[in-house]
Amino acid sequence: MDNLRIRKIVNFVKERKTCSIAELMEKFGVSSATIHRDIELLAKRDVIERVRGGIIYNDAPNARGGFDAILTDCTKSVR
């Protein structure tokens, strides 16, 4: 899991509010499978909401910790 890419995805979607899977693949130069794994992680933490063909930034993430918790979890799993 590339923490820098995850951070960039969050910032990109936060700025635009919504984007497609194809846009993310092109912007970050990764495969569909990689983007889908990243989206799955962000959706589990309620940072984004999945919609058909893309994602929407969640302006009000719940109490699960949001983006900072994702980075902590990723760092722990790599060690």
C-alpha positions in Angstrom: 0.0 0.0 0.0 1.5 3.3 -1.1 0.7 5.8 1.7 1.8 8.8 -0.5 -0.6 7.7 -3.3 -3.4 7.3 -0.8 -2.8 10.8 0.5 -2.7 12.2 -3.0 -6.0 10.5 -3.9 -7.7 11.9 -0.8 -6.4 15.4 -1.6 -7.4 15.1 -5.3 -10.9 13.9 -4.5 -11.3 16.4 -1.7 -10.5 19.3 -4.1 -12.8 18.0 -6.9 -15.5 16.4 -4.7 -16.0 13.6 -7.2 -14.1 11.7 -9.8 -14.2 8.6 -11.9 -12.1 5.4 -11.7 -10.7 6.1 -15.1 -9.6 9.6 -14.0 -7.8 8.2 -10.9 -6.1 5.5 -13.0 -4.8 8.1 -15.4 -3.9 10.7 -12.8 -1.9 8.3 -10.6 -0.6 5.9 -13.4 -1.8 2.7 -11.7 -4.0 -0.2 -12.7 -7.7 -0.6 -12.1 -7.0 -3.3 -9.5 -4.7 -0.9 -7.6 -7.2 2.0 -7.6 -10.0 -0.4 -6.5 -7.9 -1.5 -3.5 -7.2 2.1 -2.6 -10.8 3.0 -2.9 -11.9 0.0 -0.8 -9.6 1.2 2.0 -10.8 4.8 1.8 -14.5 3.6 1.7 -14.0 1.4 4.8 -12.8 4.5 6.7 -15.6 6.6 5.3 -13.2 9.1 3.7 -15.0 8.6 0.4 -18.2 7.1 -0.8 -18.2 4.7 -3.7 -20.6 5.3 -6.6 -21.0 3.5 -9.9 -17.9 4.2 -11.9 -16.3 6.6 -9.4 -16.1 8.1 -5.9 -17.3 11.1 -3.9 -15.5 12.8 -1.1 -17.2 12.4 2.2 -17.2 15.9 3.9 -18.3 14.4 7.3 -16.3 11.2 8.0 -17.6 9.3 11.0 -15.8 8.6 14.2 -13.7 5.7 12.9 -10.7 8.0 12.6 -10.7 9.2 9.0 -7.6 9.5 7.0 -5.1 9.7 9.8 -6.3 6.3 11.0 -5.8 4.9 7.6 -2.1 5.9 7.5 -1.6 4.5 11.0 -3.2 1.2 10.0 -1.1 1.0 6.8 2.1 1.7 8.7 1.3 -1.0 11.3 0.5 -3.6 8.6 3.7 -3.0 6.8 5.9 -3.6 9.8 
